[in-house]
Amino acid sequence: MREDGSFEAAFDELFPRAVRLANRMLGDRAAAEDVAAEALARAYARWSKVGGLSYRDGWVLKVATNLSIDRLRRRVPEVWPQVEADFEDGVELRMALNAALLTLAPRQREAVALRYLGGLTDQEVAQALGISLGSVKTHIHRGLKRLRGRLGAGLEEVTPLAVDGIPLA
Amino acid sequence: MPWTESRSRDEWLSEVRRRGERIRRRRRFTAAVAGSFALVLPLSVVTGYLAGQPDRGVELSVAGPAPVDSVPPDTASPQVPPPPAPADEPAPTTTTTTPPGRAGAGTVSPPPTIPSGDDPVVRSTATTVPLPPLGTSSAGGGGLAAATPAGSSAPAPERCVVSEFNVVISLDKKVYGPGEPVSVSSTLEKKSPGTCLVPDWSLWISLLNSAGTDLTQDAGSTYSSNATDQSEKRDDPCRAGDCLRPVGPGSVYTATYKWEMIDCRNYPTGPVIPVPPDGSHCRPFPPGTYTVVADWHGPDAGAPARATFQIGS
């Protein structure tokens, strides 16, 4: 079936991308694979429409982002690192980053995650979210500002300027 | 291709297809149940009514004039229900109407002429409504307009235009004490009668100090809105330019913020110390004039609206 053939091709490209995005948010490979499978399944269920979209990739990654966020909400309450937390520990840093992501407004969170964790361009993010390019840049600017504020001014002293691709300095 | 260690590529593809088919079946079942319910409910209403009329024979005719004693037909025209009212909309004490086009921001002028409700498409001017005494509501500002029923044989609604809408900013007070929380809501309100198709518009609120510095992310905020991400709510995904929904007069979108008005930007210096979770490094925002800006986002959206408040000493 032609429809199924096109889905297979998209699956080969999108499943690994969705796993990578979810893994960067969740830090749990098994959970990331499950999220990616669910995102692709939802696309498959609507493939007659989703498959023809110009922003198909963004649609799938956006679903993966929101599923990952749902898991983060259920799994981790907003816990800030202790005063003596070691930000050289990548695990603690990811925990702090995930907790900070949850404090963003929904569109900011989606924009930042799709842009830096999903690897989409600003234009692709705009298409996936159905908003203007200017709005994407506004959301990302505000989202990053809040993340930097949440994670502390001293962060850049011990960490690279970016974490998982998200610029924090 | 770097597939996972847990399953092969074909196994994952089969899993995805299996889940996708389950989603399709669930949607078909839901649609079938909803359709059956829509058929059964009117019949049960009719049957129940007739059951309460024991002396009356039932004659339902498909065509021709209805019998004199038959069930009165439903004469209500299909109407677009007015949007639901915002749940906890405060009595507005500060309102600002948005200009029709993308006029320069920060325009302040003498008190406005409140648009007439009889004018279906009103071009409001850039204004700042003078703050009324505390506890009273401003004239012609926020709140829902009365819904105007659509004509029974009205043509398909057209796409909404910016001039049919107001952006109303409402604050719970005019003057606040240092560190006192500020509750603000911004409502996109359709002021013209009739129905039109609104795209995926939303409002994003910012807080500026007297120097124009954006303090939004530093004010410690909680945020909620009744925004509908139409691309997620619909079965067929759509983008903002394509997601259109019919709206009548009244509120079509509300965003609510509560700012704690404490400045937590001055983080401790020295060795790496994350933000103290107890907020002990935070200070109340200083006295002065602050501006709330409601940015109107979405395709062909209008200009932002502004309102001001004071923090007293």
Interface residues (C-beta under 8 A of the other chain):
Chain A: E8 F11 D12 F15 P16 V19 R29 A30 E33 A37 E38 L40 A41 R42 A43 Y44 A45 R46 W47 K49 V50 L53 Y55 W59 N66 W80 P81 Q82 V83 A85 F87 A96 A105 P106 R107 Q127 L129 G130 I131 S132 S135 T138 R142 K145 R146 G149 R150 L151 G152 A153 G154 L155 E157 V158
Chain B: M1 P2 W3 T4 S6 R7 R9 W12 L13 E15 V16 R17 R18 R19 G20 E21 R22 I23 R24 R27 D200 S202 W204 T216 Q217 D218 Y223 D229 Q230 S231 E232 D235 D236 P237 C238 R239 A240 G241 D242 C243 C264 R265 Y267 P268 T269 G270 P271 V272 I273 P274 V275 P276 P277 D295 H297 G298 P299
